[in-house]
Amino acid sequence: MKHRILLLALLGMLLVAVLATTNALPALAEPSGPYCGWYEAGFDRSFNTEWWAYWCRWPGWGWYLMGWWSDLTGYIAVY
């Protein structure tokens, strides 16, 4: 009888540990900081130069424009 109770208690703790770990896995997989990169602006009209935009995607918040860049102006901060 004592062995059954001990076995049931150990299985219960194992089940709780597995469920807690499984629920924490998506949070562990998310990066803690933003994912940033340069993207061509792709304006409909021609400004006689290429424009690039620097975008950052913050987990849980979305995309934010950080700045613009072209050969004529250099980097222009937006934030």
C-alpha positions in Angstrom: 0.0 0.0 0.0 2.8 2.4 0.9 4.5 1.7 -2.5 1.3 2.6 -4.4 0.9 5.9 -2.6 4.6 6.7 -3.2 4.3 5.8 -6.8 1.1 7.9 -7.3 2.8 10.8 -5.5 5.9 10.6 -7.8 3.7 10.3 -10.9 1.7 13.3 -9.8 4.9 15.4 -9.3 6.2 14.2 -12.7 3.0 15.2 -14.4 3.1 18.7 -12.8 6.8 19.1 -13.8 6.0 18.1 -17.4 3.0 20.5 -17.7 5.0 23.4 -16.2 7.9 22.8 -18.6 5.6 22.5 -21.6 3.9 25.7 -20.8 7.2 27.6 -20.4 8.7 26.4 -23.7 7.1 29.1 -25.9 8.4 31.8 -23.6 11.9 30.4 -23.6 11.9 30.3 -27.4 11.1 34.0 -27.9 14.0 36.3 -28.3 14.4 38.8 -25.5 15.3 41.7 -27.7 14.0 43.0 -31.0 14.7 41.6 -34.5 15.8 44.5 -36.7 16.8 44.9 -40.3 17.0 47.2 -43.3 14.2 47.1 -45.9 13.9 48.9 -49.2 11.3 51.7 -48.8 9.8 51.1 -52.3 8.1 54.5 -52.8 5.7 54.9 -55.7 7.5 58.0 -57.0 11.1 58.4 -57.9 13.3 60.6 -55.7 16.4 60.0 -57.8 17.9 58.0 -54.9 17.1 54.7 -53.2 15.6 55.0 -49.7 15.9 52.3 -47.1 14.0 52.0 -43.8 15.3 50.4 -40.6 12.5 48.4 -38.9 12.5 46.5 -35.6 10.0 43.9 -34.5 9.6 43.7 -30.8 8.1 40.5 -29.5 4.7 41.2 -28.1 4.6 44.8 -29.5 5.0 44.7 -33.2 6.9 46.6 -35.9 8.4 50.0 -35.3 10.2 52.3 -37.8 13.5 53.3 -36.3 15.0 55.4 -39.2 15.5 56.2 -42.9 18.7 56.1 -45.0 19.6 57.3 -48.5 22.8 58.3 -50.2 21.8 62.0 -50.2 20.7 62.3 -46.6 22.5 59.6 -44.7 20.7 58.1 -41.6 17.7 60.0 -40.3 16.5 58.8 -36.9 12.7 58.6 -36.5 12.3 57.6 -32.8 
